[in-house]
């Protein structure tokens, strides 16, 4: 659904048909009750079901259709514009880590979005993705959308690392720090005013040290582990002066 479509709805909600089949997760500030981040999860038994995903509308995922293990698509990841606490992102990832462990997930995937549709503004980021982070050929998404920027084919520049990282979405940086990979092209979505790349992360390839940190973070301040129970996913985050919780369920 486009931003304009959402604005035209009586309830003002940005929603689509995938919301009805996904687990909706909220990161909530405990003290104020304010929602500071949201995302949704679509669990699939194996790659044969990947055609049901949001990503499959924009990318040719025939290669990943042969993936034989459980997978989950993370989508619509949003952080409140005025929320600068890095603990929000850590809370989301720690809750996701608990879900991944519980459900035996072996592949995380989704679309990582850059604000705006000017690919030139992200030339260093795309050059770095080309140089270091392209998907393995066997999993690499093919072009399906009619409006794309083929950065792996067009860019040959040496990326400026600092500019590249600063211009990448935080979620994408997190994926890459754990060994994630991306498509060789970006989809230009003028309706949502974004550029997005398909992003994948094979759970077994996450560096052991990073995996231990995520699992440790999946324990709330009172010592309770994040868990999936009765349709709800719960965890918690704590920073120097604030605390929060992650909760979720199906609409």
C-alpha positions in Angstrom: 0.0 0.0 0.0 1.3 3.5 -0.8 1.6 6.3 1.6 -1.2 8.1 -0.2 -3.4 5.1 0.0 -2.8 5.0 3.8 -3.6 8.7 4.1 -6.8 8.2 2.2 -8.1 5.5 4.6 -10.4 6.6 7.4 -8.1 4.9 10.0 -4.9 6.3 8.4 -3.2 2.9 8.6 -0.5 1.8 6.2 -1.6 -1.8 5.8 -1.6 -4.6 3.2 -2.9 -8.1 2.8 0.3 -9.6 4.3 -0.5 -8.1 7.7 -3.2 -10.7 8.1 -0.8 -13.6 7.8 2.2 -12.1 9.7 3.2 -11.9 13.3 3.2 -8.2 14.2 5.9 -7.1 16.6 6.1 -3.9 18.6 8.9 -2.4 20.6 7.3 -0.4 23.4 8.9 2.0 25.9 7.9 0.6 29.2 7.7 3.8 31.1 5.6 5.7 28.6 3.9 3.0 26.6 5.1 4.6 23.4 5.7 2.4 20.4 9.3 3.1 19.3 9.6 0.4 16.6 7.6 -2.2 14.7 8.2 -5.0 12.3 6.3 -8.1 11.1 7.4 -11.7 10.6 6.2 -14.2 8.0 7.3 -17.8 8.8 7.8 -20.3 6.0 8.5 -24.0 6.3 11.0 -24.0 3.5 11.9 -22.2 0.2 9.1 -23.9 -1.6 6.8 -21.4 0.1 8.8 -18.3 -0.6 6.4 -17.3 -3.4 4.0 -16.3 -0.6 6.4 -13.6 0.7 6.2 -9.9 0.2 9.7 -10.0 -1.3 8.6 -12.4 -4.0 6.5 -9.6 -5.5 9.6 -7.7 -6.4 12.4 -10.2 -6.9 12.8 -13.5 -8.8 13.5 -16.0 -6.0 13.7 -19.2 -7.9 17.1 -20.0 -6.5 15.9 -19.7 -2.9 12.9 -21.9 -3.7 15.3 -24.8 -3.3 16.2 -23.9 0.3 15.2 -26.9 2.4 15.0 -25.4 5.9 12.6 -23.1 7.8 12.9 -19.4 7.0 11.3 -16.1 8.0 10.7 -12.9 6.2 11.1 -9.7 8.3 9.3 -6.8 6.8 8.0 -3.2 7.5 10.8 -2.6 10.0 10.3 1.0 11.2 11.8 3.0 14.1 10.2 6.2 15.4 11.8 9.2 13.7 12.9 10.8 17.0 14.1 7.6 18.6 17.9 7.7 18.8 18.4 4.9 21.4 20.5 2.0 19.7 18.8 -0.2 22.3 15.7 -0.2 20.2 17.4 -2.0 17.3 19.2 -4.4 19.8 15.8 -5.2 21.4 14.3 -6.1 18.0 17.2 -8.3 17.1 17.3 -10.0 20.4 13.6 -10.8 20.2 14.2 -12.1 16.7 17.1 -14.3 17.9 14.8 -15.9 20.5 12.2 -16.5 17.8 14.8 -18.0 15.4 16.1 -20.4 18.0 12.7 -21.5 19.1 11.4 -22.1 15.6 14.6 -23.6 14.1 14.8 -20.8 11.5 17.8 -21.1 9.1 17.3 -18.1 6.8 16.2 -14.6 7.5 15.3 -12.4 4.6 13.5 -9.3 3.6 13.8 -5.9 1.8 16.1 -3.3 3.2 15.0 0.2 2.1 16.9 3.4 1.4 15.0 6.6 1.7 14.2 8.3 -1.6 14.7 7.1 -5.2 17.9 8.8 -6.1 20.4 6.0 -6.5 23.2 8.5 -7.0 22.9 9.6 -3.4 23.9 6.1 -2.3 26.7 5.3 -4.7 29.2 4.5 -2.0 26.8 2.2 -0.3 25.9 0.4 -3.5 29.6 0.2 -4.4 30.4 -1.4 -1.0 27.5 -3.9 -1.5 28.9 -4.8 -4.9 32.4 -5.2 -3.6 31.7 -7.2 -0.4 28.2 -8.3 0.1 26.5 -9.8 -3.0 24.5 -13.0 -2.5 26.0 -16.3 -3.5 25.2 -17.1 -7.1 23.0 -20.0 -6.1 20.7 -17.8 -3.9 21.0 -14.5 -5.8 17.6 -12.9 -6.6 16.9 -12.2 -10.3 15.3 -9.1 -11.7 11.5 -9.2 -11.6 10.5 -5.5 -11.2 10.3 -3.3 -14.2 12.1 -0.4 -12.5 15.5 -1.3 -11.0 19.0 0.1 -10.5 21.6 -2.6 -11.5 24.3 -1.3 -9.2 26.5 -4.4 -9.4 26.6 -4.0 -13.2 26.9 -0.3 -13.3 29.2 0.7 -10.5 33.0 0.2 -10.6 34.1 2.8 -8.1 36.0 2.1 -4.9 33.6 2.9 -2.1 34.4 5.3 0.7 33.7 3.1 3.7 32.6 5.8 6.1 30.1 7.4 3.6 28.9 4.0 2.6 28.1 2.9 6.2 26.6 6.3 7.1 24.2 6.2 4.2 23.0 2.6 4.8 19.8 1.9 6.7 20.6 0.6 10.3 18.8 -2.6 9.6 20.9 -3.4 6.6 24.1 -2.6 8.5 23.0 -5.1 11.1 22.4 -7.8 8.5 25.8 -7.2 6.9 27.6 -7.3 10.3 26.3 -10.8 10.8 27.3 -12.1 7.4 24.2 -11.1 5.4 24.1 -10.6 1.7 22.1 -8.7 -0.9 20.7 -8.8 -4.4 22.8 -7.3 -7.2 20.1 -4.7 -8.0 17.8 -2.3 -6.1 14.1 -2.0 -6.8 13.0 1.6 -7.3 9.6 2.0 -5.6 8.4 5.5 -6.4 5.0 4.7 -4.8 6.7 4.4 -1.4 9.6 6.7 -2.3 12.3 4.1 -1.6 15.0 2.1 -3.1 15.2 -1.4 -1.6 17.5 -4.4 -1.9 16.7 -8.0 -1.2 18.6 -9.0 1.9 19.3 -12.5 3.2 21.1 -13.9 6.3 21.9 -17.6 6.7 21.6 -18.3 10.4 24.4 -20.9 10.4 26.8 -18.4 9.0 26.4 -15.8 11.8 29.8 -15.5 13.6 29.7 -17.4 16.9 30.6 -14.3 18.9 27.8 -12.3 17.5 25.3 -15.1 17.9 26.2 -15.4 21.6 25.7 -11.6 22.1 22.2 -11.8 20.5 21.2 -14.7 22.6 22.5 -13.0 25.8 20.6 -9.9 24.9 17.4 -12.0 24.5 17.2 -12.1 28.3 15.1 -9.3 29.8 16.3 -7.2 32.8 14.3 -9.5 35.2 16.0 -12.6 33.8 13.1 -13.9 31.7 14.0 -15.2 28.3 12.2 -13.9 25.2 9.7 -16.5 24.1 6.8 -17.2 21.8 3.8 -18.3 23.7 0.0 -18.1 23.0 0.6 -16.1 19.9 2.8 -13.5 21.7 6.5 -12.7 21.4 8.0 -10.9 24.3 11.4 -9.6 25.3 12.9 -6.5 26.8 15.5 -3.8 26.3 17.3 -1.7 28.8 19.5 1.4 28.3 21.2 3.7 30.7 18.0 5.6 31.6 15.1 3.8 29.8 13.6 0.4 29.5 11.2 -1.1 27.0 9.5 -4.3 25.9 9.0 -6.1 22.6 5.6 -7.7 22.1 3.7 -9.1 19.2 0.8 -11.1 17.9 -1.3 -11.7 15.0 -4.0 -9.1 14.2 
